[in-house]
Amino acid sequence: MSIPNRPLDSSEIFIYIGPGIDRDCSQNLYDEFESVVESQYQVKTLEHITHLPWSNRNHSTLVFPGGTLTKIQQGLTPENVRRIQQFVTDGKYFGSCAGAGIAGTKFFLHTELKMPLHIDFEIPSNKLFGFFEGNCFGPLFNQPNHDPASPLQYRAALVKWIGSENSHIKNPFSIFSNHAIGFQMPFNTQHAKVMLEYEHKVPAALVCKFGERWNVALIGNHPEIRGEHVEEEYKKFKQETDQILLNEHLPADMQKKLDDWESEEMEKTIEIFKAHENEQKFVFKSLLRELHVQVRD
């Protein structure tokens, strides 16, 4: 990723790309931040938590994209977690999907949009960041009858914006979800406010205080992934399969994945993503505004 020149006094946005982070998720978030934030921000990738700055953190933001939660935790040491917490005390945090799930106080294996969470399904860990005083749970909307790598796991999750900037987003809309995360609010709701809901009023995105400021934004899905990104993924896979077919038959697993990509269900899902692109962009920008990150109109 090439980083353009910025003024020396500009604020920094660090996109974490360490172990467990999905490469496509991190690239899409990097591109989205580059396209929407004002020019004084430097968008950078961060592979090692030890490279987070100790000073001048007030206007800097740490971003954890989606990936595999357990693998992300495995790649972090307790010292890394403390370093992240110290950074966010003065700075800001944006977490998407797994990057949101790791930010709570507890995580539960829970796949339904229903409460309560069952205590027996808590996944114990000393590598949760504790920014959000409530609980996180998932994966939501997963399709047990499909291969985990199948594009049919990509769901157009129905959500409703209930945040402060709701002047023109009145109706429910769809957003990209792949093993999405939900949130259970704490008893003390003074430190967290819901911005986006799934069906049954389950929180899908929120902002919260870590310390004295509203400095953490969490979303359990992917507002940065649009229909065009999903289409591009299909085109790349189709090119790969076409190349193989020049010389041999497709392996059974690749043929099944191609069939999934070219299914009527997948075609409809992509069209839904495209139809709600403006709402998806609105969600992303609005969450950044809650963090006082300046975005382009």
Summary of the structure (lengths in Angstrom):
residues: 297
radius of gyration: 19.1
end to end distance: 24.7
largest distance: 62.5
contacts: 950
relative contact order: 0.14
helix: 36%
strand: 25%
